[in-house]
């Protein structure tokens, strides 16, 4: 246990000191160290089926990361950017930038550059193919910028090409329950 803690401390030495970002959901925060996601880290939301709610969950997390006037970058590879959904979650639209890259390489470059920027609180990107070196590059970019990288992935991609995300959430729809945002 001591060795594991020492290794974790060495791996995360470049991050801002133990600051955390709430997920926007009390139930999720209870399962996270320090009550939230570490600044300068990557979070992976793994979608299980259509209508799983990963986009809404990603937006809730991103909203929490936009404190102190920080920006949200949405890397919209699927051309599904929907501002009314963001506005309904209380996201200040004047601090949202949508990127619509032409190809996978441009998407990776955009994610990397956005994560390195200290004015960015969160980057949300749906990404399937994620090579190990690219995943590590994105993780290091998040550490450098101090924001939060939120990757939306499908189950197959996440299992065959794992990322360097600090936290992976497997998200599926449960129509009998509702997600309660923080007040």
Protein Blocks (a to p, Z undefined) as FASTA:
>chain_A
ZZmmmmmmmmmmmpcehiacdehiaklmmmpghhiacehiacddddedehklmmmmmmmm
mmmmmgghiacddddfkopacfklmmmnopafklcccdddfbfklmmmmmmmmmmpmkbm
bdcdddfbdcfklmmmmmmmmmmnopacdddddfklmmmmccfbfbdcdddddfkbccdd
dZZ
